[in-house]
Amino acid sequence: MSTNFSPVDLDTARERLRDLIKGLAVVRGNVTLASGIQADYYVDLRRVTLHHEASRYVGQVMLGLLDKAGIEFDAAGGLTMGADPVGHAIMRTAGDQGREIDTFVVRKAQKSYGMGRQVEGPSVVGRNVVVVEDTSTTGGSALTAVEALQKAGANVVAVAVIVDRRTGAKERIEEYAGVPCLYAYSKDELGLD
């Protein structure tokens, strides 16, 4: 079944994306998060960021979040793999608006072969970049990406996350990276207590 997608206003996009996150991504039950922390729910945002309809709203909502905060940037991406579809969604939305925003991928570790890079994609040297994530618990993935990007010569201007679990990641990122950490939704907005 094919559907035609028409861009909507930002408030409608936020509402629709929130509904899709609640319907597709929230999984109830005891889980161990990537950080090692135990939780009674999991927000599997890959079910949203890789979804044909939801990914368009991801781009619109995240780009709108960054624009509203006055963040000027040339590229968005983060630690593979949670950040990859978020960066791509922002790039696609920006392109639809005639804006030139690239994306990049940060490997967990620098390659020991080929070009030996940890940051893949168009050069980030001297460019303003935003680190993106689907969700964050401790901020560890974002901080790993920030460090790799700074080593690669990028100017990290912000971190932007789709869902903040309200477990201290925002504060930790802002303290250690020295940049604002923005999020589109808190766990409260998703009805996760």
Backbone as ProteinMPNN parsed JSONL, in Angstrom:
{"seq_chain_A": "MSTNFSPVDLDTARERLRDLIKGLAVVRGNVTLASGIQADYYVDLRRVTLHHEASRYVGQVMLGLLDKAGIEFDAAGGLTMGADPVGHAIMRTAGDQGREIDTFVVRKAQKSYGMGRQVEGPSVVGRNVVVVEDTSTTGGSALTAVEALQKAGANVVAVAVIVDRRTGAKERIEEYAGVPCLYAYSKDELGLD", "coords_chain_A": {"N_chain_A": [[0.842, -1.17, 0.0], [0.668, 2.118, -0.877], [1.349, 5.343, 0.352], [0.705, 8.791, 0.173], [2.79, 11.314, 1.241], [2.376, 14.339, 2.812], [3.875, 17.296, 3.822], [3.331, 18.594, 7.104], [2.223, 21.055, 9.531], [4.446, 22.004, 12.217], [3.47, 21.513, 14.854], [1.451, 19.605, 14.399], [3.017, 17.577, 13.307], [4.631, 16.969, 15.536], [2.692, 15.946, 17.292], [1.72, 13.739, 15.854], [4.087, 12.222, 15.608], [4.609, 11.705, 18.305], [2.389, 10.05, 18.872], [2.992, 7.892, 17.182], [5.401, 7.008, 18.324], [4.461, 6.187, 20.857], [2.725, 4.164, 20.016], [4.264, 2.407, 18.413], [6.861, 2.095, 19.488], [7.126, 1.897, 22.31], [7.771, -0.475, 24.666], [6.644, -2.553, 27.105], [7.82, -4.026, 30.128], [10.398, -5.827, 31.951], [13.619, -4.766, 31.277], [17.074, -4.63, 30.262], [18.935, -1.847, 29.743], [21.131, -0.317, 27.251], [22.987, 1.027, 28.723], [23.265, -0.552, 30.893], [21.54, -0.232, 32.946], [18.584, -1.221, 34.676], [15.194, -1.306, 33.619], [11.602, -0.805, 33.542], [10.391, -0.493, 31.178], [10.934, -0.156, 27.659], [12.054, 1.948, 25.124], [11.958, 1.455, 21.974], [13.232, 2.989, 19.645], [14.112, 2.546, 17.053], [12.092, 1.277, 15.793], [10.572, 3.373, 15.077], [12.257, 5.367, 13.898], [13.078, 4.051, 11.644], [10.786, 3.598, 10.286], [8.494, 3.99, 7.614], [6.599, 6.166, 7.557], [6.937, 7.481, 10.049], [9.639, 8.267, 10.104], [9.814, 10.525, 8.527], [8.502, 12.42, 10.094], [10.245, 12.42, 12.23], [12.495, 13.727, 11.144], [11.341, 16.248, 10.585], [10.446, 17.108, 13.128], [12.819, 17.046, 14.68], [14.535, 18.794, 13.267], [12.999, 21.09, 13.47], [13.057, 21.436, 16.254], [15.777, 22.053, 16.683], [16.015, 24.365, 15.095], [14.211, 26.074, 16.422], [15.584, 26.449, 18.783], [17.598, 27.986, 17.89], [19.944, 26.893, 16.89], [22.616, 26.75, 14.782], [23.858, 24.823, 12.188], [25.887, 22.583, 10.196], [25.915, 19.872, 9.734], [24.569, 16.727, 10.872], [24.598, 13.962, 13.055], [25.699, 10.919, 14.649], [26.665, 8.469, 17.117], [26.906, 5.344, 15.685], [24.454, 2.909, 15.984], [22.016, 3.909, 16.505], [21.831, 6.666, 16.065], [22.054, 6.985, 13.323], [19.658, 6.778, 11.519], [18.34, 9.034, 12.466], [19.98, 11.229, 11.893], [19.926, 10.991, 9.099], [17.202, 11.469, 8.61], [16.961, 14.144, 9.379], [18.675, 15.306, 7.498], [17.295, 14.71, 5.123], [14.849, 16.097, 5.497], [15.81, 18.718, 5.709], [16.89, 18.984, 3.129], [14.529, 18.857, 1.628], [13.618, 21.333, 2.206], [15.325, 22.923, 0.882], [17.742, 23.304, 2.12], [21.168, 22.885, 2.951], [22.253, 20.457, 4.659], [24.369, 18.096, 5.914], [24.937, 14.61, 6.783], [26.557, 12.373, 9.09], [28.424, 9.532, 10.288], [29.399, 8.126, 13.312], [31.748, 5.883, 14.323], [32.0, 3.303, 16.834], [34.599, 2.84, 17.566], [37.811, 3.866, 16.354], [38.733, 2.964, 13.04], [41.065, 0.403, 12.22], [42.089, -0.018, 9.79], [42.101, 0.689, 6.217], [41.147, 4.015, 5.706], [41.287, 4.617, 8.327], [39.433, 6.001, 9.911], [37.194, 7.356, 12.402], [34.992, 8.892, 12.183], [32.681, 8.943, 9.684], [31.709, 9.943, 6.364], [30.877, 13.1, 4.771], [33.497, 15.525, 5.184], [34.025, 16.807, 8.471], [35.622, 18.704, 9.447], [36.223, 21.765, 10.933], [33.553, 22.426, 10.781], [30.239, 23.273, 11.971], [28.514, 21.063, 13.957], [25.842, 18.849, 14.93], [25.228, 16.505, 17.398], [23.224, 13.703, 17.316], [20.719, 11.561, 18.749], [18.636, 8.682, 19.286], [17.445, 7.912, 21.758], [18.346, 8.556, 25.169], [20.012, 7.495, 28.081], [22.177, 7.552, 29.952], [23.81, 9.279, 28.617], [26.167, 8.463, 27.564], [26.688, 7.455, 24.9], [26.295, 9.732, 23.307], [28.291, 11.377, 24.353], [30.571, 9.929, 23.657], [30.433, 10.22, 20.892], [30.683, 13.027, 20.693], [33.308, 13.403, 21.622], [34.791, 11.985, 19.645], [34.135, 13.485, 17.365], [35.185, 16.001, 18.008], [37.903, 15.333, 18.071], [38.16, 14.821, 15.385], [38.086, 17.32, 14.351], [35.739, 18.798, 14.281], [33.256, 21.269, 15.196], [31.32, 20.915, 17.756], [28.073, 21.846, 18.368], [25.69, 21.303, 19.656], [23.67, 18.774, 21.257], [21.098, 16.62, 20.317], [18.207, 14.859, 21.122], [15.716, 12.419, 20.565], [13.974, 11.154, 22.513], [14.108, 11.793, 25.907], [14.916, 10.072, 28.739], [14.851, 11.088, 31.245], [16.865, 10.545, 33.143], [19.167, 11.767, 33.868], [20.875, 12.116, 31.697], [20.796, 14.415, 30.018], [21.771, 16.468, 31.707], [24.311, 15.456, 32.301], [25.518, 15.36, 29.748], [25.476, 18.105, 29.084], [27.148, 19.092, 31.087], [29.65, 17.728, 30.681], [30.172, 17.933, 27.9], [29.735, 20.571, 27.387], [27.82, 21.812, 25.818], [24.481, 22.669, 24.692], [21.881, 20.324, 25.437], [19.262, 19.103, 23.815], [15.888, 17.905, 23.717], [13.199, 16.196, 22.104], [10.963, 14.915, 23.212], [9.944, 14.153, 26.513], [9.972, 11.471, 28.91], [7.652, 11.743, 30.348], [5.862, 13.034, 28.592], [5.272, 10.933, 26.999], [3.808, 9.323, 28.547], [5.168, 7.674, 30.305], [5.935, 6.578, 33.332]], "CA_chain_A": [[0.0, 0.0, 0.0], [1.438, 3.347, -0.984], [0.695, 6.517, 0.904], [1.329, 10.056, -0.185], [3.126, 12.087, 2.424], [2.379, 15.787, 2.641], [4.377, 17.938, 5.033], [2.321, 19.215, 7.955], [2.834, 22.043, 10.42], [5.3, 21.384, 13.235], [2.665, 21.01, 15.971], [0.806, 18.372, 13.948], [4.086, 16.584, 13.179], [4.997, 16.549, 16.906], [1.602, 15.129, 17.828], [1.697, 12.458, 15.128], [5.278, 11.449, 15.978], [4.39, 11.204, 19.674], [1.461, 8.918, 18.779], [3.713, 6.766, 16.582], [6.337, 6.496, 19.33], [3.677, 5.452, 21.855], [2.127, 2.972, 19.409], [5.222, 1.492, 17.79], [8.177, 1.953, 20.11], [7.134, 1.652, 23.75], [7.637, -1.894, 25.011], [6.568, -2.695, 28.57], [8.435, -5.24, 30.665], [11.718, -5.645, 32.532], [14.677, -4.801, 30.266], [18.364, -4.044, 30.584], [19.27, -0.851, 28.729], [22.519, -0.346, 26.783], [23.804, 1.577, 29.804], [23.325, -1.539, 31.961], [20.49, 0.092, 33.906], [17.336, -1.975, 34.549], [14.006, -0.47, 33.494], [10.372, -1.588, 33.339], [9.917, -0.258, 29.815], [11.989, 0.117, 26.684], [11.571, 2.732, 23.997], [12.711, 0.949, 20.828], [12.985, 4.024, 18.647], [14.381, 2.086, 15.688], [10.777, 0.956, 15.226], [10.037, 4.649, 14.605], [13.19, 6.059, 13.003], [13.194, 3.277, 10.409], [9.426, 3.423, 9.788], [8.285, 4.819, 6.424], [5.905, 7.414, 7.867], [7.485, 8.146, 11.235], [10.958, 8.864, 9.872], [9.606, 11.885, 8.002], [8.19, 13.274, 11.237], [11.491, 12.529, 12.999], [13.266, 14.8, 10.53], [10.649, 17.529, 10.737], [10.417, 17.489, 14.543], [14.18, 17.307, 15.174], [15.017, 20.018, 12.639], [12.232, 22.166, 14.106], [13.594, 21.601, 17.611], [17.066, 22.741, 16.568], [15.751, 25.711, 14.58], [13.567, 26.852, 17.48], [16.622, 26.763, 19.767], [18.579, 28.871, 17.26], [21.187, 26.157, 16.644], [23.044, 26.781, 13.38], [24.763, 23.694, 11.994], [26.125, 22.135, 8.822], [25.775, 18.415, 9.631], [24.02, 16.07, 12.054], [24.831, 12.523, 13.109], [26.118, 10.479, 15.971], [27.21, 7.132, 17.268], [26.136, 4.335, 14.981], [23.507, 2.872, 14.922], [20.799, 4.628, 16.875], [21.817, 8.027, 15.521], [22.106, 7.004, 11.855], [18.427, 7.196, 10.846], [17.953, 10.374, 12.913], [20.757, 12.141, 11.055], [19.414, 10.92, 7.731], [15.89, 12.113, 8.563], [17.202, 15.591, 9.414], [19.248, 15.668, 6.203], [16.232, 14.65, 4.107], [13.921, 17.206, 5.733], [16.514, 19.947, 5.336], [16.951, 18.993, 1.665], [13.191, 19.194, 1.133], [13.456, 22.772, 2.44], [16.37, 23.617, 0.14], [18.867, 23.573, 3.014], [22.288, 21.956, 2.767], [22.721, 19.87, 5.907], [24.88, 16.746, 5.699], [24.931, 13.71, 7.929], [27.794, 11.619, 9.281], [28.313, 8.377, 11.175], [30.534, 7.969, 14.211], [31.968, 4.49, 14.732], [32.289, 3.146, 18.261], [36.059, 2.919, 17.696], [38.487, 4.214, 15.106], [39.121, 1.811, 12.228], [42.501, 0.125, 12.177], [42.39, -0.335, 8.391], [41.59, 1.684, 5.264], [41.46, 5.409, 6.038], [41.475, 4.698, 9.776], [38.554, 7.033, 10.469], [36.109, 7.044, 13.32], [33.849, 9.656, 11.685], [32.506, 8.674, 8.255], [30.82, 10.832, 5.633], [31.551, 14.338, 4.37], [34.403, 16.055, 6.207], [33.441, 17.639, 9.518], [36.671, 19.616, 9.9], [35.85, 23.168, 10.97], [32.106, 22.611, 10.571], [29.343, 23.176, 13.12], [27.765, 19.811, 13.869], [24.958, 18.462, 16.02], [25.188, 15.077, 17.703], [21.841, 13.269, 17.526], [20.48, 10.234, 19.307], [17.219, 8.374, 19.374], [17.114, 8.059, 23.174], [19.55, 8.591, 25.989], [19.818, 7.191, 29.491], [23.311, 8.108, 30.695], [24.521, 10.241, 27.782], [27.447, 7.885, 27.167], [26.85, 7.376, 23.44], [26.452, 11.096, 22.798], [29.61, 11.882, 24.762], [31.553, 9.233, 22.811], [30.366, 10.882, 19.585], [31.234, 14.379, 20.843], [34.77, 13.274, 21.71], [35.306, 11.583, 18.328], [33.961, 14.609, 16.45], [36.165, 17.027, 18.363], [39.196, 14.833, 17.589], [38.138, 14.906, 13.918], [38.146, 18.722, 13.964], [34.412, 19.416, 14.2], [32.797, 22.145, 16.264], [30.025, 20.4, 18.215], [27.303, 22.987, 18.885], [24.539, 20.834, 20.44], [23.235, 17.383, 21.197], [19.634, 16.586, 20.217], [17.722, 13.506, 21.377], [14.261, 12.319, 20.364], [13.33, 10.898, 23.805], [14.936, 11.862, 27.11], [14.333, 9.214, 29.77], [14.906, 11.829, 32.515], [17.733, 9.803, 34.05], [20.394, 12.523, 34.058], [21.703, 12.21, 30.49], [20.845, 15.816, 29.573], [22.658, 17.201, 32.602], [25.673, 14.921, 32.134], [26.008, 15.812, 28.441], [25.742, 19.547, 29.153], [28.306, 19.306, 31.956], [30.906, 17.216, 30.115], [30.4, 18.394, 26.531], [29.672, 22.019, 27.375], [26.886, 22.261, 24.776], [23.097, 22.369, 25.074], [21.296, 19.025, 25.078], [17.838, 19.313, 23.566], [15.13, 16.679, 23.441], [11.875, 16.442, 21.54], [9.946, 14.397, 24.124], [10.371, 13.555, 27.779], [9.202, 10.253, 29.199], [6.336, 12.162, 30.83], [4.996, 13.308, 27.439], [4.909, 9.649, 26.399], [3.041, 8.568, 29.543], [6.046, 6.677, 30.924], [6.259, 7.01, 34.694]], "C_chain_A": [[0.889, 1.235, 0.0], [0.644, 4.493, -0.387], [1.441, 7.749, 0.431], [1.567, 10.836, 1.091], [3.119, 13.559, 2.07], [2.904, 16.387, 3.929], [3.232, 18.614, 5.785], [3.015, 20.256, 8.824], [3.533, 21.31, 11.564], [4.494, 20.824, 14.403], [1.977, 19.691, 15.611], [1.836, 17.259, 13.822], [4.492, 16.066, 14.558], [3.949, 15.604, 17.488], [1.586, 13.749, 17.161], [2.903, 11.606, 15.497], [5.134, 10.898, 17.387], [3.462, 9.986, 19.652], [2.156, 7.689, 18.197], [4.723, 6.168, 17.559], [5.581, 5.654, 20.344], [3.138, 4.137, 21.285], [3.116, 1.947, 18.895], [6.435, 1.161, 18.651], [8.186, 1.609, 21.586], [6.822, 0.186, 24.02], [7.683, -1.995, 26.53], [7.167, -4.033, 28.991], [9.838, -4.934, 31.162], [12.787, -5.806, 31.457], [15.963, -4.22, 30.845], [18.729, -3.118, 29.432], [20.736, -0.969, 28.349], [23.472, 0.15, 27.859], [24.011, 0.57, 30.928], [22.255, -1.334, 33.017], [19.248, -0.748, 33.609], [16.164, -1.002, 34.467], [12.788, -1.358, 33.279], [9.693, -1.251, 32.014], [11.125, 0.025, 28.936], [11.358, 0.921, 25.559], [12.462, 2.358, 22.81], [12.481, 1.889, 19.645], [13.374, 3.622, 17.236], [13.082, 1.674, 15.001], [10.112, 2.203, 14.663], [10.971, 5.266, 13.573], [13.376, 5.339, 11.678], [11.831, 2.998, 9.769], [9.154, 4.43, 8.674], [7.593, 6.155, 6.712], [6.611, 8.181, 8.985], [8.817, 8.835, 10.97], [10.847, 10.284, 9.314], [9.3, 12.862, 9.136], [9.416, 13.45, 12.131], [12.311, 13.695, 12.452], [12.649, 16.157, 10.768], [10.707, 18.011, 12.194], [11.82, 17.843, 15.042], [14.756, 18.578, 14.551], [14.287, 21.229, 13.233], [12.721, 22.472, 15.511], [14.89, 22.407, 17.583], [16.889, 24.171, 16.068], [15.164, 26.61, 15.669], [14.582, 27.283, 18.536], [17.701, 27.684, 19.186], [19.923, 28.217, 16.994], [21.49, 26.194, 15.148], [24.093, 25.695, 13.18], [24.804, 23.276, 10.534], [25.889, 20.639, 8.635], [25.253, 17.867, 10.954], [24.278, 14.578, 11.949], [25.268, 12.151, 14.505], [26.625, 9.067, 15.932], [26.303, 6.123, 16.574], [25.631, 3.324, 16.013], [22.238, 3.614, 15.244], [20.69, 6.001, 16.252], [21.68, 8.059, 14.006], [20.795, 7.427, 11.201], [17.947, 8.581, 11.271], [18.682, 11.421, 12.066], [20.251, 12.17, 9.624], [18.059, 11.622, 7.597], [16.031, 13.632, 8.57], [17.727, 16.051, 8.058], [18.164, 15.709, 5.131], [15.248, 15.808, 4.268], [14.556, 18.528, 5.335], [16.581, 20.074, 3.814], [15.625, 19.359, 1.044], [12.909, 20.688, 1.274], [14.509, 23.591, 1.692], [17.584, 23.98, 0.978], [19.931, 22.495, 2.839], [22.844, 21.515, 4.117], [23.118, 18.428, 5.605], [24.625, 15.889, 6.925], [26.271, 12.993, 7.97], [27.51, 10.477, 10.243], [29.57, 8.311, 12.02], [30.612, 6.502, 14.623], [32.263, 4.451, 16.232], [33.792, 3.249, 18.533], [36.647, 3.249, 16.33], [38.895, 2.944, 14.366], [40.631, 1.64, 12.267], [42.95, -0.209, 10.757], [41.818, 0.772, 7.5], [42.057, 3.079, 5.634], [41.637, 5.622, 7.54], [40.599, 5.732, 10.464], [37.586, 6.486, 11.508], [34.834, 7.765, 12.889], [33.796, 9.477, 10.175], [31.505, 9.644, 7.639], [31.588, 12.052, 5.18], [32.415, 14.858, 5.526], [33.656, 16.936, 7.2], [34.445, 18.688, 10.013], [36.199, 21.068, 9.791], [34.37, 23.453, 10.814], [31.356, 22.532, 11.891], [28.482, 21.934, 12.951], [26.904, 19.616, 15.111], [25.044, 16.949, 16.17], [23.736, 14.722, 17.993], [21.817, 11.854, 18.079], [18.994, 9.964, 19.275], [16.745, 8.528, 20.819], [18.396, 8.002, 23.976], [19.187, 8.326, 27.437], [20.925, 7.819, 30.325], [24.047, 9.197, 29.922], [25.831, 9.707, 27.243], [27.68, 7.843, 25.668], [27.069, 8.757, 22.845], [27.831, 11.643, 23.139], [30.732, 11.208, 23.976], [31.606, 9.906, 21.441], [30.978, 12.28, 19.645], [32.756, 14.314, 20.842], [35.38, 12.927, 20.35], [35.225, 12.738, 17.336], [34.955, 15.727, 16.745], [37.566, 16.618, 17.903], [39.3, 14.944, 16.071], [38.12, 16.356, 13.433], [36.825, 19.426, 13.83], [34.181, 20.344, 15.383], [31.405, 21.67, 16.666], [29.274, 21.533, 18.893], [26.096, 22.568, 19.723], [24.431, 19.32, 20.335], [21.715, 17.431, 21.173], [19.16, 15.135, 20.244], [16.208, 13.483, 21.142], [13.561, 12.167, 21.713], [14.362, 10.945, 24.924], [14.229, 11.066, 28.201], [14.29, 9.884, 31.144], [15.701, 11.048, 33.564], [19.092, 10.479, 34.197], [21.269, 12.684, 32.831], [21.872, 13.654, 30.042], [21.862, 16.592, 30.41], [24.111, 16.752, 32.432], [26.287, 15.413, 30.817], [26.367, 17.293, 28.506], [26.973, 19.846, 30.006], [29.607, 18.914, 31.261], [31.197, 17.733, 28.71], [30.371, 19.916, 26.426], [28.797, 22.593, 26.272], [25.462, 21.969, 25.243], [22.685, 20.978, 24.616], [19.791, 19.232, 25.012], [17.157, 17.963, 23.391], [13.742, 17.053, 22.96], [10.767, 16.036, 22.499], [10.607, 13.909, 25.397], [9.536, 12.301, 27.985], [7.8, 10.604, 29.675], [5.371, 12.404, 29.674], [4.532, 12.026, 26.752], [4.103, 8.784, 27.371], [3.846, 7.479, 30.212], [6.473, 7.172, 32.3], [7.222, 6.057, 35.345]], "O_chain_A": [[1.786, 1.347, 0.835], [-0.565, 4.606, -0.588], [2.665, 7.739, 0.306], [0.667, 11.0, 1.915], [3.788, 13.976, 1.125], [2.439, 16.036, 5.014], [2.293, 19.135, 5.182], [4.243, 20.334, 8.852], [3.245, 20.146, 11.839], [4.817, 19.744, 14.898], [1.927, 18.77, 16.427], [1.56, 16.117, 14.19], [4.678, 14.863, 14.736], [4.283, 14.589, 18.099], [1.453, 12.725, 17.832], [2.768, 10.397, 15.683], [5.496, 9.749, 17.643], [3.724, 8.998, 20.338], [1.935, 6.571, 18.663], [4.883, 4.948, 17.612], [5.996, 4.54, 20.662], [3.098, 3.123, 21.981], [2.844, 0.747, 18.934], [6.979, 0.061, 18.555], [9.179, 1.069, 22.074], [5.762, -0.323, 23.655], [8.652, -1.57, 27.16], [7.034, -5.037, 28.292], [10.403, -3.892, 30.828], [12.863, -6.844, 30.8], [15.941, -3.428, 31.787], [18.821, -3.55, 28.283], [21.506, -1.639, 29.038], [24.632, -0.259, 27.904], [24.83, 0.795, 31.819], [22.082, -2.179, 33.895], [18.898, -0.965, 32.449], [16.144, 0.011, 35.167], [12.916, -2.517, 32.885], [8.563, -1.669, 31.76], [12.195, 0.396, 29.419], [10.259, 0.609, 25.1], [13.57, 2.874, 22.661], [11.656, 1.627, 18.769], [12.993, 4.312, 16.29], [12.982, 1.715, 13.775], [9.188, 2.101, 13.856], [10.529, 5.648, 12.489], [13.788, 5.95, 10.692], [11.746, 2.236, 8.805], [9.542, 5.594, 8.779], [7.984, 7.177, 6.149], [6.851, 9.383, 8.87], [9.095, 9.883, 11.554], [11.687, 11.137, 9.597], [9.782, 13.995, 9.136], [9.603, 14.511, 12.725], [12.767, 14.549, 13.212], [13.346, 17.112, 11.113], [10.985, 19.182, 12.455], [11.99, 18.834, 15.75], [15.402, 19.361, 15.246], [14.899, 22.271, 13.469], [12.791, 23.634, 15.911], [15.07, 23.335, 18.372], [17.544, 25.087, 16.565], [15.569, 27.762, 15.818], [14.454, 28.36, 19.118], [18.608, 28.111, 19.901], [20.937, 28.907, 16.884], [20.694, 25.715, 14.342], [25.091, 25.643, 13.9], [23.9, 23.567, 9.751], [25.684, 20.181, 7.511], [25.463, 18.458, 12.014], [24.183, 14.002, 10.866], [25.215, 12.964, 15.427], [26.968, 8.532, 14.878], [25.102, 6.055, 16.836], [26.416, 2.929, 16.874], [21.455, 3.92, 14.344], [19.591, 6.459, 15.94], [21.232, 9.064, 13.454], [20.802, 8.357, 10.393], [17.224, 9.238, 10.522], [18.074, 12.376, 11.584], [20.157, 13.231, 9.007], [17.797, 12.289, 6.596], [15.312, 14.329, 7.854], [17.279, 17.068, 7.528], [18.12, 16.638, 4.324], [14.858, 16.431, 3.281], [13.915, 19.363, 4.697], [16.352, 21.155, 3.271], [15.579, 20.084, 0.051], [12.073, 21.243, 0.561], [14.579, 24.81, 1.851], [18.365, 24.854, 0.603], [19.613, 21.329, 2.606], [23.778, 22.117, 4.648], [22.313, 17.641, 5.108], [24.163, 16.37, 7.96], [27.025, 13.008, 6.998], [26.485, 10.46, 10.924], [30.681, 8.428, 11.501], [29.671, 5.952, 15.195], [32.716, 5.434, 16.817], [34.204, 3.692, 19.605], [36.057, 2.951, 15.292], [39.344, 1.974, 14.976], [41.379, 2.616, 12.338], [44.085, -0.64, 10.555], [41.135, 1.676, 7.981], [43.249, 3.296, 5.851], [42.085, 6.684, 7.972], [40.986, 6.282, 11.495], [37.217, 5.312, 11.488], [33.729, 7.312, 13.187], [34.745, 9.817, 9.468], [30.577, 10.106, 8.303], [32.819, 12.052, 5.199], [32.093, 14.65, 6.696], [32.773, 17.708, 6.825], [34.13, 19.472, 10.909], [35.827, 21.538, 8.715], [33.973, 24.615, 10.723], [31.766, 21.827, 12.813], [27.805, 21.767, 11.936], [27.196, 20.14, 16.186], [24.943, 16.208, 15.191], [23.09, 15.366, 18.819], [22.75, 11.07, 17.904], [18.184, 10.89, 19.24], [15.749, 9.204, 21.073], [19.406, 7.466, 23.521], [18.202, 8.848, 27.957], [20.653, 8.533, 31.29], [24.822, 9.955, 30.504], [26.542, 10.42, 26.535], [28.776, 8.167, 25.21], [27.926, 8.936, 21.979], [28.467, 12.296, 22.312], [31.736, 11.846, 23.663], [32.685, 10.134, 20.895], [31.714, 12.672, 18.739], [33.414, 15.081, 20.14], [36.384, 13.52, 19.953], [36.15, 12.946, 16.551], [35.503, 16.331, 15.823], [38.327, 17.448, 17.406], [40.389, 15.138, 15.53], [38.136, 16.598, 12.227], [36.774, 20.543, 13.316], [34.822, 20.222, 16.427], [30.421, 21.986, 15.996], [29.755, 22.117, 19.864], [25.53, 23.399, 20.434], [25.013, 18.686, 19.455], [21.106, 18.194, 21.921], [19.647, 14.294, 19.489], [15.51, 14.435, 21.49], [12.663, 12.944, 22.037], [15.363, 10.228, 24.893], [13.082, 11.352, 28.544], [13.755, 9.317, 32.097], [15.275, 10.906, 34.71], [20.062, 9.84, 34.604], [22.313, 13.33, 32.909], [22.983, 14.073, 29.718], [22.715, 17.293, 29.865], [25.025, 17.576, 32.42], [27.445, 15.832, 30.786], [27.432, 17.697, 28.04], [27.751, 20.746, 29.687], [30.563, 19.69, 31.255], [32.359, 17.949, 28.365], [30.921, 20.486, 25.483], [29.003, 23.727, 25.837], [25.259, 21.11, 26.102], [23.086, 20.515, 23.548], [19.138, 19.499, 26.02], [17.785, 16.994, 22.964], [13.182, 18.079, 23.349], [9.748, 16.719, 22.599], [11.691, 13.326, 25.366], [8.522, 12.097, 27.317], [6.858, 9.849, 29.434], [4.201, 12.031, 29.752], [3.54, 12.02, 26.024], [3.757, 7.647, 27.053], [3.29, 6.469, 30.643], [7.287, 8.089, 32.408], [7.608, 6.261, 36.496]]}, "name": "protein", "num_of_chains": 1, "seq": "MSTNFSPVDLDTARERLRDLIKGLAVVRGNVTLASGIQADYYVDLRRVTLHHEASRYVGQVMLGLLDKAGIEFDAAGGLTMGADPVGHAIMRTAGDQGREIDTFVVRKAQKSYGMGRQVEGPSVVGRNVVVVEDTSTTGGSALTAVEALQKAGANVVAVAVIVDRRTGAKERIEEYAGVPCLYAYSKDELGLD"}
